[in-house]
Amino acid sequence: MQIDSLISLDIETTGLDPERDAITEIGAVRFRGRRVEAEWSTLINPGRAIPREITALTGISNEMVSRAPRLAEVAADLKAFAGNSPVAGHNVRFDMDFLQARGLLSFNETIDTYDLAATLFPSAGRYNLTAVGQMLGIPLAATHRALDDARVTHAVFVQLYERAMALPIDLLAELE
């Protein structure tokens, strides 16, 4: 498999609305095919209380982020890490909506592993990251922690890409 460097990315947030809620963690993996070139992650101080249900889901508490940097303090590092590389994510629009609302990664192309999985496995019952990872036999767990989920997304992307490249060219053209 020959593909250029990509970034798999995941964020955790205080809620679902990119205009009202804040980022609490970012995790990213730069990779070329199966080979991981680098990883980057940080907790983010959201400047507000993390709801209990979010702490229950992610394990990220107010205490954990109290001394973490603000997003503005790490924005340049994230931009440098991602560069102009395409960003792969599972339901990537969610992550990119939060980042782009804050002026980050506005020009990076995106690849959604959710959409790839739905296209390649149209009869699967579920397409969340855990379900897709299990369906593909990936031994990593999606944990609702940003770097863990970015690692799973990388593994999912590689397997889906390899499966797509094994399809007949006329079928690939039709899928596109």
Secondary structure as the mmCIF struct_conf table of DSSP 4:
data_model
#
loop_
_struct_conf.conf_type_id
_struct_conf.id
_struct_conf.beg_label_comp_id
_struct_conf.beg_label_asym_id
_struct_conf.beg_label_seq_id
_struct_conf.end_label_comp_id
_struct_conf.end_label_asym_id
_struct_conf.end_label_seq_id
STRN STRN1 LEU A 6 THR A 13
BEND BEND1 THR A 14 LEU A 16
TURN_TY1_P TURN_TY1_P1 PRO A 18 ARG A 20
STRN STRN2 ILE A 23 ARG A 32
TURN_TY1_P TURN_TY1_P2 GLY A 33 ARG A 34
STRN STRN3 ARG A 35 LEU A 43
BEND BEND2 GLY A 47 ARG A 48
HELX_LH_PP_P HELX_LH_PP_P1 ALA A 49 PRO A 51
HELX_RH_AL_P HELX_RH_AL_P1 ARG A 52 THR A 58
HELX_RH_AL_P HELX_RH_AL_P2 ASN A 62 VAL A 65
TURN_TY1_P TURN_TY1_P3 SER A 66 ARG A 67
BEND BEND3 ALA A 68 ALA A 68
HELX_LH_PP_P HELX_LH_PP_P2 PRO A 69 ARG A 70
HELX_RH_AL_P HELX_RH_AL_P3 LEU A 71 ALA A 82
TURN_TY1_P TURN_TY1_P4 GLY A 83 ASN A 84
STRN STRN4 VAL A 87 GLY A 89
TURN_TY1_P TURN_TY1_P5 HIS A 90 ASN A 91
HELX_RH_AL_P HELX_RH_AL_P4 VAL A 92 GLN A 100
TURN_TY1_P TURN_TY1_P6 ALA A 101 GLY A 103
BEND BEND4 LEU A 105 LEU A 105
TURN_TY1_P TURN_TY1_P7 SER A 106 PHE A 107
STRN STRN5 THR A 110 ASP A 112
HELX_RH_AL_P HELX_RH_AL_P5 THR A 113 LEU A 120
TURN_TY1_P TURN_TY1_P8 PRO A 122 SER A 123
BEND BEND5 GLY A 125 GLY A 125
BEND BEND6 ASN A 128 ASN A 128
HELX_RH_AL_P HELX_RH_AL_P6 LEU A 129 MET A 135
TURN_TY1_P TURN_TY1_P9 LEU A 136 GLY A 137
BEND BEND7 LEU A 140 LEU A 140
BEND BEND8 HIS A 144 ARG A 145
HELX_RH_AL_P HELX_RH_AL_P7 ALA A 146 MET A 165
TURN_TY1_P TURN_TY1_P10 ALA A 166 ALA A 166
BEND BEND9 LEU A 167 LEU A 167
HELX_RH_AL_P HELX_RH_AL_P8 ILE A 169 LEU A 175
#
